[in-house]
Amino acid sequence: MKTRFLNPKYIITIIYFLLAALYFAPVQIPHKLVFPLAFLSLCALRLSPWTMVLAMAFSALGDWMGTCHNFWGQMGFFALAHIAYIVFFSCSCKQSQTTNRAKWKCGIVSLYGLVIGTLVLRHVHGPLQIGVLVYILLIIAMCILAWMQQNRYFAIGAWLFVLSDTILAWNKFVSPIESASLLIMIPYYLGQWLLFVQSLKLCLKTSRR
């Protein structure tokens, strides 16, 4: 039992969620939003492939831009994070070999992106509309590839990320949502944790072979 809880996965999980809880705590700490993903970035340097390191680091930078109220910077860094995830899922993990399943999964995610994207983009104007469109395409591609993996938790993590960004976009561009911060950050932190921990689990299995 002691050995189990000394496993890096458990130690990282405990520290990560303590840092995430700090965001919701009524204490004034500058940029506390950034702490959880910055921590995962440091952990990834030692325990994960470079693609996951980049995904975590770009996410932390995206969070930093969010605390600075720089939406272009926030969207840009998270777009880079999704590119890193796309490369990770394309190169580091085994994809499902079932063609029919792959088609309907791709169809569901694409339909979701089309519907939500259309509703949101109607309220976005100017150059930002192009930026948001590119971002939607990247996160949809990330979610599709995550769902193709033989690990359901990658799919859950990706969908939680999509849910978080859907609420963020709806709250920002379409209509204010009550308790938006909670509804955005809870699935975001959970999704990022799932994606990272599953990659960590995969790397630990590989290193034992």
Secondary structure by P-SEA (a helix, b strand, c coil): cccccccaaaaaaaaaaaaaaaaacccccccccaaaaaaaaaaaaccccaaaaaaaaaaaaaaaaaaaccaaaaaaaaaaaaaaaaaaaaccccccccaaaaaaaaaaaaaaaaaaaaaaaaacccaaaaaaaaaaaaaaaaaaaaaacccaaaaaaaaaaaaaaaaaaaaccccccccccccccaaaaaaaaaaaaaaaaaaaaaaac
